[in-house]
Amino acid sequence: MPAFKNYAMSLISATATVVIGLLSDIVLNLSNADTFIVVSTGAIVSLAVALIEQRLNNDQREFRTHITAEMAEKLDLFRMIDEIDDPQLRSEVFLLARRLSIGEVPSHISAIRTPMLYDRAKSTVYASNVSLTRPMLYRWDSLARFRRIVEVSARRSAESVSFTRTFFLCRREIVAPDGRWDERSYRTLSAQAEAGIDVRIVWAEDLELDNLPPHRKLVRDLTIFDSLEAVDTTGVQVIYRHPSDRLREFLDIEKEQLKYSESFQRYAGVELVDFEELLVSG
């Protein structure tokens, strides 16, 4: 009986073809050629119907198998959560699941996930960094974590991933009154450019004096991977991804940061000075 249900239409079509062939030969007295055309057309239609039914039946079986496996996995997950004997811990697990479902990855997971995102980025990585003092900027060549970011950026840039980093700098910290740059600051930014990063600068003084101030708070540390996941590293590190509204907010911040930035390449070949020696001599 199940086999008949699976191929009912093709059986009915085949039977109808035989009946029409007999009627064509006996009742309508068609010629052999005409009868052959009627029967062959019916046979082709019956074969097509049978193939379609077979494909639909296979798809249904695969769909049922997929749904069954997925439901079993979800039931296992709920069963494991339900077996947590501490009610407070169980509620924290549900809270974590709820945060992840709305596109918010908490800090203890973000710390592990962020390095993975650098390795998994497919096309673009955009970042901004607040370095309003020279010591803050020097971190990029003095701290191991910052140096690793540059090293990974260089490696992924060689794999055709586009990197852009916008630095928020204070001009009086970096540039002497006579226009000469602090040597170590310039070397730090140059190392990023040599790593294949499009280095851009937003001067804090210019941002304050601009007649068209930005609509959002732009002076912040963030990283955006493929426009799909945004890492807010201002304070507690949190990742925002679809469907979080914060992801769209960070993408808008990226656009506005770029609007107020200029390329570091503009300062290629500037005269350098050691600020520490300059301060001592002054």
Residue pairs with C-beta under 8 A, 6 or more apart in sequence:
4 11
6 53
6 57
7 50
7 53
7 54
9 49
9 53
10 46
10 49
10 50
10 53
13 42
13 45
13 46
13 49
13 50
14 42
14 43
14 46
16 42
17 39
17 42
17 43
17 45
17 46
18 42
20 38
20 39
20 42
21 35
21 38
21 39
21 42
24 30
24 34
24 35
24 38
24 39
25 35
30 38
81 90
81 93
81 94
82 90
84 90
84 93
96 106
99 105
99 106
102 243
102 244
103 240
103 241
103 242
103 243
103 244
103 246
103 247
104 238
104 239
104 240
104 244
104 246
105 113
105 238
105 239
105 240
105 241
106 238
107 236
107 237
107 238
109 239
110 231
110 237
110 238
110 239
111 237
113 239
114 223
114 231
114 237
114 239
115 152
117 223
117 225
117 229
117 231
117 239
118 125
118 149
118 152
118 153
118 156
118 225
119 152
119 156
120 225
121 156
121 161
121 225
121 226
122 161
122 226
123 161
123 162
123 226
124 161
124 162
124 163
124 164
124 224
124 225
124 226
124 227
125 153
125 156
125 161
125 162
125 163
125 164
125 223
125 224
125 225
125 226
126 163
126 164
126 165
126 166
126 223
126 224
126 254
127 163
127 164
127 165
127 166
127 221
127 222
127 223
127 224
128 165
128 166
128 167
128 168
128 218
128 220
128 221
128 222
128 254
128 257
129 165
129 166
129 167
129 168
129 221
130 136
130 168
130 219
130 220
130 221
130 234
131 137
131 139
131 140
131 167
131 168
131 169
132 168
132 169
132 170
132 173
132 204
133 170
133 173
134 173
134 174
134 182
134 184
134 185
134 275
137 167
137 169
137 174
137 185
137 188
137 189
138 184
138 185
138 188
139 146
140 146
140 147
140 150
140 188
140 191
140 192
141 147
141 184
141 187
141 188
141 191
150 191
150 192
150 195
150 197
151 195
153 163
153 165
153 192
153 195
153 196
153 197
154 194
154 195
154 196
156 163
157 163
157 195
157 196
157 197
158 196
162 198
163 195
163 196
163 197
163 198
164 197
164 198
164 200
164 258
165 192
165 197
165 198
165 199
165 200
166 200
166 201
166 202
166 257
166 258
166 261
167 189
167 199
167 200
167 201
167 202
167 264
168 202
168 204
168 207
168 218
168 219
169 185
169 201
169 202
169 203
169 204
170 203
170 204
170 205
171 203
171 204
171 205
171 206
172 205
173 182
173 185
174 181
174 182
174 185
175 181
175 182
176 182
176 273
176 275
176 278
179 270
179 271
180 270
180 271
180 272
180 273
181 267
181 270
181 271
181 272
181 273
182 272
182 273
182 274
182 275
183 272
183 273
183 274
183 275
184 274
184 275
185 275
186 267
186 270
186 272
189 199
189 201
189 264
192 199
193 199
193 264
193 265
198 263
199 263
199 264
199 265
200 258
200 261
200 262
200 263
200 264
201 261
201 262
201 263
201 264
202 218
202 219
202 257
202 260
202 261
202 262
204 219
206 260
207 213
207 214
207 218
207 219
207 260
210 260
214 256
214 259
214 260
215 256
216 249
216 252
216 253
216 256
217 253
218 253
218 256
218 257
218 260
220 232
220 234
220 253
221 232
221 233
221 234
222 230
222 231
222 232
222 233
222 234
222 250
222 253
222 254
223 230
223 231
223 233
224 230
224 231
224 250
224 251
224 254
225 231
227 251
228 241
228 242
228 247
229 239
229 240
229 241
229 247
230 239
230 240
230 241
230 246
230 247
230 250
230 251
231 237
231 238
231 239
232 238
232 239
232 240
232 246
232 250
240 246
240 247
240 250
241 247
